[in-house]
Amino acid sequence: MGFDIRKKGKNMKAKEFVKEMKDRHEEVKAALVKSQEEMKKQADRNIKEAEEYRVEDKLLISTKDFPMELMKRATKKLTEKYIGPYVVKKIVSGNIVELKLLASLRIHLVVNVRRIVKY
């Protein structure tokens, strides 16, 4: 009852197909690595080193994303670009600091370093 109808011989077409697919796979893999390196190079062009902040440094906060009601100004054109100075209370991570802010400011105490500049 149990017999094998598969040929025991070597199938050259199948081996050629497998070899060709492996070669194509290696080519695609190399192209992807090259593409990733080029994209990383282009993305890293615009990256600059973040400035190091310490506790008790005085900083100014950007008002770019503040609502107009918070700034109490009639027009955005006449609003200050930065307000402060405020003191660094704690360094949360390399790009996040916690500030000592006035309660009347009504914004979150933790700020990204892109939104602050040294006083």
N, C-alpha and C positions, 0 to 999 in steps of 0.2 A: 503494500500500500504506500509506504513512504518512499518516494523517489524524488530526486532533485532534478528539475528540468533545466536549471541554470548551467551554463557552460563553465567548465573548469579552466578554459583557456584564457589568455590575456586579451582584453578588449582595448585595443590601441586608441580608438576614438575617444573612449571614456577617459583614459589617462591623459590624452592631449587636452581634452576639455577641462579637466581638473587643473592641469598645469597652467593653462591659459587663464583660468579664473583666479588662481593664486597670484599669477603675475599682475593681473589687473588690480587685484586687491592691494598688492604692495604699491603699485603706482598711485592708486587713489589715496592710500594711507600717507605716502610721501607728499602728495599734493596738498592734503589737508594740513599736515604739519607745517609745510612752507607757508600756506595761507594764514594759519594761526600766528606764526612768527611775524609775518608782515602786518597783520592787524594789530598785534600787540605793540609793534614798533610805532605804528601810526597813533595808537591810543596813548602811548607813553610820551609822545612829543609834548602834549599839553599838560602833563602832570608836573607840578612843581612841589618841592618839599614843603610840608606843612611847618609853620612856625611853632616853635616850642613855647608853651605857656607854663607859668608857674603860679602857685597859690599866692595871692595878694598882688598879682599883676593888675594894672588898670587897663580896661578895654572899652572900646566903643562898639555899640551894636548897630548893625545896618537896619534901616527902617524900610527897606525895599518891600518886604512882604507884610508890613503892618497895615491894618485897615485904617482908613482915613479918620474914622471915629476915634480911634485910639490916639492919633496924633493931634486931634483937635485943631486941624487946619482947614481952611476953606478950599485950597487947591493942593494937589499933589506937587505941583511945580515949585511951590514955596516951602515945602517940607524939608527939614534937615535930612541929609543922607545918613548921618550917624548920630546917635544920641549916647550920652554917657558923661563921664566915665563910670564904669561899674567894676567892682573888684571880683577877681576869681576866687570862688569859695572852695572848689574842689576840681581836680582833674579826673573826669570819669573815664576817658580813654584818650588815645592819641589825637582824635579829631573831635572830641566832645568835652566841653567844660561846663561846670555849674557856676552860676554867677550869683552874687548878692544883689538882688534887684529890689526896687521899691514896690510896695504892695499896689500902689496906684497904677503901675505899668501894666499889670494884668496879662503877662505873657509867661510862658514856661521858663523855669529857672535854668534848664539844661539847653545849651545852645551849641550848634555845630560851628566849627572854627571858620567855615566859609562866610559866616555872618558877622564875624567880629574882626576888629583891627586893634593893634596896640595904640594906646593913648599917647 
